[in-house]
Amino acid sequence: MPLEAKAVKMLIEQQRFGILSTHSVDVEGFPFGSVTPYSLTDLHHPLIFISNLAQHTQNIIQDNRVSLTVLENLQDGTQDPQKHGRVCILGRATPIETTGATNETKYNQYFQDFPESEGYQNTHGFQLYEINPVRIRYIGGFGKIFWLEPEQLQED
């Protein structure tokens, strides 16, 4: 596996939330960002559990192209986020049904990472969505910038 892919995997595995950006329905042509927790499939696709009442869900229903930006924690005392790693996963968000062995595994993975979310399943139309990556942008600080194809995360 390329070092770049290892850096991306390490960052998205260490964090548990990101900024989900969607295409705004209410303010056409503008991006809409919101903080959302995420879990990962075995292919390192982000899973998000969102309500159909939420603005970002309404946006996804109209246009499922999204990005999820994940930032490295600022633990070294510096307040300059540009010195730290970040990943932007560009992809398509697709709803996951609750039935079927593969889908149940995805729900179970999410609920294992966020047990309090399991109670939301029967309220406000919460549903699991999988972000199927199209391309990944990694910035590991100054001079460590590259694009990754999703399949590169699967290489050994």
C-alpha positions in Angstrom: 0.0 0.0 0.0 1.4 3.4 -0.9 2.4 5.7 2.0 -0.2 8.2 0.9 -3.0 5.6 1.3 -1.6 4.6 4.7 -1.7 8.3 5.8 -5.3 8.7 4.7 -6.4 5.5 6.4 -4.7 6.4 9.6 -6.3 9.8 9.7 -9.8 8.7 9.0 -9.6 5.8 11.4 -8.4 8.0 14.2 -11.2 10.6 13.9 -14.9 10.1 14.4 -16.4 13.3 12.9 -16.0 15.5 9.9 -17.6 18.4 7.9 -20.2 17.0 5.5 -20.7 19.4 2.6 -23.7 19.1 0.3 -25.2 21.2 -2.5 -27.8 23.5 -0.9 -31.4 23.2 -2.1 -32.5 26.4 -0.3 -29.7 28.6 -1.5 -29.1 27.2 -4.9 -25.5 27.0 -6.1 -24.0 27.3 -2.7 -22.3 24.6 -0.6 -23.8 23.7 2.8 -21.5 22.3 5.5 -22.5 20.6 8.7 -20.6 18.6 11.4 -21.5 14.9 11.4 -20.1 11.8 13.1 -19.0 8.9 10.8 -18.1 5.3 11.0 -16.2 3.3 8.4 -17.0 0.2 6.3 -14.3 -2.4 5.8 -13.6 -0.7 2.5 -13.0 2.6 4.4 -16.2 4.2 3.0 -17.7 6.6 5.5 -21.1 5.8 7.0 -23.3 8.7 8.3 -26.5 8.3 10.2 -28.7 11.3 9.4 -32.4 12.4 9.8 -34.6 13.0 6.9 -35.6 16.3 8.6 -32.0 17.6 8.4 -31.1 20.1 5.8 -28.1 18.1 4.6 -30.3 15.1 4.0 -32.7 17.1 1.9 -29.8 18.3 -0.1 -28.5 14.8 -0.6 -31.9 13.7 -1.8 -31.7 16.3 -4.6 -28.0 15.8 -5.4 -26.1 13.0 -3.7 -22.6 14.4 -4.5 -21.0 15.2 -1.2 -17.6 15.7 0.5 -16.6 14.8 3.9 -13.6 16.7 5.3 -11.8 15.2 8.2 -9.2 17.2 10.2 -6.3 15.9 12.3 -6.5 16.8 16.0 -4.4 19.8 17.0 -2.5 18.1 19.9 0.9 19.6 19.5 0.1 23.0 21.0 0.0 24.9 17.7 -3.2 26.5 16.6 -2.3 26.5 12.9 -4.5 23.9 11.3 -2.6 24.2 8.1 0.3 22.4 9.7 -1.8 19.3 10.3 -3.3 16.6 8.1 -6.7 16.7 6.6 -8.6 14.5 4.1 -11.5 15.5 1.8 -13.4 12.5 0.6 -15.5 13.3 -2.5 -18.2 10.8 -3.2 -21.9 10.0 -3.6 -24.0 9.4 -0.5 -26.5 6.5 -0.9 -29.1 5.4 1.6 -28.6 2.0 3.2 -31.7 -0.1 3.8 -32.1 -1.9 7.2 -32.5 -5.4 5.7 -30.0 -7.7 4.2 -26.9 -9.2 5.8 -24.4 -6.6 4.3 -26.6 -3.7 5.3 -27.2 -5.0 8.8 -23.4 -5.3 9.2 -23.1 -1.6 8.3 -25.7 -0.6 10.8 -24.1 -2.7 13.4 -20.7 -1.1 12.7 -22.2 2.4 13.1 -24.0 1.5 16.3 -20.9 -0.1 17.7 -19.0 3.2 17.2 -22.0 5.3 18.3 -24.2 3.3 20.6 -26.4 6.2 21.6 -27.5 6.5 18.0 -29.3 3.2 17.9 -32.2 4.9 19.8 -32.6 7.4 16.9 -33.4 4.7 14.5 -37.2 4.9 15.1 -37.3 8.7 15.4 -37.2 11.6 13.0 -36.5 9.3 10.0 -32.9 8.5 10.7 -31.2 6.4 8.1 -27.7 5.2 7.4 -26.0 6.6 4.3 -22.7 5.3 2.8 -20.4 7.7 1.1 -19.0 5.9 -1.9 -15.7 7.7 -2.6 -15.0 9.0 -6.1 -11.7 10.7 -5.2 -9.8 11.6 -2.1 -7.6 14.7 -1.4 -5.0 14.5 1.3 -3.0 17.3 2.8 -0.5 16.3 5.4 0.9 19.7 6.0 3.0 21.9 3.7 4.4 19.9 0.8 2.5 16.7 1.5 -0.5 17.1 -0.9 -1.9 14.5 -3.2 -5.0 12.9 -4.8 -5.9 9.3 -4.1 -8.2 7.0 -6.0 -10.6 5.0 -3.7 -9.2 1.6 -4.7 -5.8 2.7 -3.4 -7.1 2.3 0.1 -7.7 -1.4 -0.6 -4.2 -2.2 -1.7 -1.9 -4.1 0.6 
